[in-house]
Amino acid sequence: MGTDERRHGGTGAPGHGGKQRPAAAGHGASAGLREGIGKALSVVRQVVGAPDYERYLEHHRRCHAGAAPLGRREFYAEFVTWRFGSGPTRCC
């Protein structure tokens, strides 16, 4: 038994408790799930009025191809300023 085998309790890859990792099957399924979740989040953002940076980038590519888009941080800062103004955001 080699040093890695003793440290990790088996003959597999270090950090896996001696078990071999299964083949990389199903990566397409996880990509599809990720895409579906992204689309669902986009719909939720539209419903509640929250900004959607990815949607903004798509619009910007289509309609403003010559100009550089805002960065994510600037995009959200502009939304907050538009939504709440520059004054306090509390009621009292």
N, C-alpha and C positions, 0 to 999 in steps of 0.2 A: 504494500500500500504506500503510495507517494505522499508527500507532505500535504498537497492540496486535498487528497482523499481523507487524510486524518483530520485536517482542519474542518472540513465540510461534511464529514460523516458519510461518505460514499464515494462512488466512482464517477458520478456525473459532473457537470460543470460547477465551478465554485459558486456558492450562494444559492444553489438549488436543492440542497439537502440530499444530494446523491441521485436525484431523479433527472432523467433526460427530458428536455423540453420537447413537446410535440412539434411536428412539422408546422410550418407557417401557413396552415390552411385557415381559411375564414377571414383573411385580411380584407377581402372584397366585401364581406358582410359587415365588418366593422366600419369600413369606409362608407357604405350605404347607410348604416345607422347614424353615423356622424353627420352625413349630409341631410338626412331626414330631421335630425334634431336641430340642425342649423336652420332649416326651412321653418320648422315649428316655432323656433325662437323669433325668427323674423316676423312671422304672423302675430305672435304675442306682442312684440314691440310695436307693430302697427296699431294693434287694437288699443293698447294702453297709452299710445302717443310718445313712446320712447324712441330715441334716435337709433337708426340701424346703419352702422358704418359701412358694412359690406354693400348694402343697397345704395348708399351714397356713392361708393366707388364705382358701382356699375353705371349709375346715372352719369357720373362725371366722365367716365370713359366714352359713353355714347354722345353726350351733349357738349362737353367742354374738353375735347381731346388735346387742344393746344396748351392748356393751362395745367399747372401742377395741382393735384388734389391736396386738401388739408391733411395733416397727420391725424392719427386717431385722437390724440390728446386735444389738439386744436378744434377738431370737429365737435367733441363733447363739450368743450369750454364754450364754443359758440352757441351750441344748443342751450346750455344752461343760462347764458346771458340772454338769449332770445326768450326763453321760457319764463325766467324769473326777473329779468331786468338787472340793473346794477345795484339796486337797493336791497334792504334786508328781505329775507324770505320767510320771516315769521309773522304771525298775525298781530302780536302786541309788542 
